[in-house]
Each structure stands twice: as structure tokens, then as C-alpha cells.
Amino acid sequence: MIYCVWYPSGGFGHFINAILSLYGKKFVRPCGILNFSPDGNSHGLDVVVPTYFHNSWPYQFEFDKDKNYSMLIDNGINDESHSFKTKFANATVIKICYTDRCWPVVARTMIDKAMKINIESALSIDEWAVDEPWARREKYFLFLRDHHLKNSWRSKNENFINVEHLFDYNEFYNRLNNFIELEPFEDIWQQWRAANSKYIDPVDTANMVILSIKNKQPFNLRHVTDIWSQAVIYYYFWLWFGIEVPHYDFANWIDSTDQLTALL
């Protein structure tokens, strides 16, 4: 059986492909060892089947009908076309999707991993003629709110893994086990989570902020000094309550969720 891992950019496809190839029952194994690069990707692990890349698979490859294979379908984040299904008509397709909630993780990995540039140059504020933290925070918030890819890669009645499923080992394991029988892989998941903490931690913090507001339990925010993380909190506030924080009014950031609650 062939399992096609169809994914947007961000390293999620390679990681899931690695898990299937290394821990799936009766899967053809890669030769190498799974490690994570400084930006959190796992591209160093060899693939057992050539990647279907940008609607092309010009390879001669002998599949063993008694084995399982995981292969990557990489059309890029801008292309959700599924012409590969014609080439691999009998394959099981697992689409990697995301929602508004985990879009900040995909957005940041798209910049760091796929574009391979830092966020300051990717989202420059030069045209604003102001170089202040509040302006950069606003720029990042607007990117999260308005980018055209925010609403891409949604599930549409097919087998799918939501990027958010990856954030919890048990949920991720159980979700994958719906499609494929797997051996446990928690140690490798822990390594992946640590290597990708800079992408996931801001969303975890934003979730805590929203929960504290809903439960009317003040949450101190002075410890959140990273501007991207601050913008993710603003994005989550807008996502849940439909209100944009007036950026210049809080030029020095905010002390606690009490100030956000007051905006409601």
C-alpha cells in the first residue's frame, strides 16, 4: 500500500513521512536516522520513495506489493491541486491541513523553514517610516489576520491530519493510528516538539490568554517579550472576540489580560 502525505510547507509533511516510514507496520524503512535541524525540520532523513514534486514524478520505481510505502506530495503551499491522484490512483492520501487556530505556526514555519529568511526581513516595516516594537507587532498581527494563505489547506471530507493534532503526542498518535498501525514514537515526538518550540509555544501562550479571559482569571503578560508571540496573542484575541487591539495605545505592550478584558 502507498500512503501519500500531501502537505503545505513548514516541515510537517517530512515529519509525518518520517514517522510512517520509521514506525508504521510493514513500512519500508529509510536508511538514516531521524534528526532535527536548527530550524526544526527533518529533511535530513532519506525518503524511501522519490518525492512527487510540483506535479511531477518522472521516476521508474518498483513498489513491493507486500510492503507499505510513505511518499511525499510536495506541490508547495500555494498549490492544492490533486493531479497526483491520477498517478497513484490506489494510494491512501493523508492531507495535512490547518485551521485559524494553528495558522500562526504554519505562517512562521513558512517564513523560517520554507523561505529560509528571518521574520524581520520577511515582514519589514521600512515603508511605515517608524521602527518601534508596537509597529512591528502591528505588522505581524496584520500578516496573521490578512494573509491569503490563512484559509488554505482546509479539510474537505478526506483523510487528514490537522497541524494542531501534532501539538499533543497522544492525540497525534491516535489520529495517525486511524489510518496506519504504528509503534509508539513518543521519544521522537518529544525531540520534534523541542526543536519546534519557537513556532508552537506562542500559540500555547495565546490559548492560555484566551482561557484566562473567558474564565475571568487575570493572567500576567509582562513575561511575554517576544514581538511575534505578542502578535499571536493579539491575533487570537481578534479571532475569538472580533476586536483588534489598538496597537499604538499599547505601545509599551500590556501588563495583563485585564487590559484586554477591558476592551470587551
URWOJO-V18617 format. One record per helix or strand. SS is the DSSP state (@ for helix, = for strand). FROM is the first residue (numbers start at 1). LEN is the number of residues. If there is no record, write none. Layout:
BEGIN
SS_FROM_LEN / SS_FROM_LEN
END
This chain:
BEGIN
=_2_5 / @_12_12 / =_24_1 / =_27_1 / =_52_2 / =_68_7 / @_84_4 / =_92_6 / @_103_13 / @_119_4 / @_126_3 / @_133_14 / @_148_4 / =_160_3 / @_163_5 / @_169_9 / =_182_1 / @_186_10 / @_197_18 / =_220_1 / @_227_15 / @_248_3 / =_256_1 / @_257_7
END
